[in-house]
């Protein structure tokens, strides 16, 4: 994230938009692997996968902490069932035209 845009909620907005995109396409779970700062500020390069606070703000939960330096965060999107509409029956006049009568 370019320096002028940091600390303005852009990362959280991107995470939420990604979740909506995945859910709309049938996704049920998103995982992220943010870096945990040990003490104080870390070099920007090390935070390229995000920070836990951004994931938490976007609704993710921490699943586990495999090491002191990173977490596994997960967001359950739930199952999305698209409403299926019954096919409309063509009127008899339209059906006759389609068949060339």
N, C-alpha and C positions, 0 to 999 in steps of 0.2 A: 504494500500500500504506500503510495507516495506520501511523503511527510506532511504536506499541507492538508491531507484528507484523513489523517489519523485522529483517533479519539472523537469521532463525530458519528459513530454508529454505522459506518459503512460496512464493516465486516459482519455485524449482526444482521443488517439488511440483506447482505449477500447470502448469508446462511439461511435466512427465512425464505428468500426467493428460491434458493436451491431446493429447499424442502417442498415448497409449493410445486415447483417444476417436477420433482420426482414423484410426488403424490399424484399429480394429474396424469402421470404416465404409468401409474400402477405400482410405484415403489412403496414399500412398507416400512423400511428401516434405513436410516442414514447413519453412518459412523464417521467420526472425525478423530484426528490424532494430534491435538494441540500440544504445544511445548509448555512445560511448567518452568517458570522463572525460579531459580534457586534463591537468590538474594539480590534485591535491587533490580536495576534495569539490565536487560541482556542486549547484546548486539542485534540489530534489526534482522540480520540474515538468519539468525537462529529462530525467529518467530514466524517464519514463512508459512507454517501450517496453522497459525493462529494461536490464541491464548485461551485457556479454559474459561475465563470470564466472558468472553464473547460467545462461546458455545452455550454456556449456562443462560445468558441473556436471550439467546435464540430458542430456548426451550429444551436443549439437550441435557442429558443427565450423565454423570460420570459413572461408567460401568466398572472400570478398574484402573489401577495405576501400576503398570508393569515395571516401571522404573521411576526413580525420583525426578527424572527430567521430562516425562511425557505421560499423558493420560489417554484413555480410550473413552470417547464421549459418544452417546447414542441418542437418536431421536426416533421414536416409534411413530410412524406416520399413519398407521392403521390401514385396514383394508378399504379400498374404495371400490364400490360396485357402481358401475355406470347403469343408470336406469335404462332398461330396454323397453322400447315402446312396441306395442303390437303393430304389425304392418297394416297400413290402411288398405281397405279393399277398394279397388277401382270401381267407379260407377259403371253400370252396364253400358251406357253410351260411350264412355271412354274406352272400355274394353273392346266394344265392337269396332271403334275407330282404329284401335291398335291392331286388331286382327284383320283390318282392311274390309270390313263389311259395310 
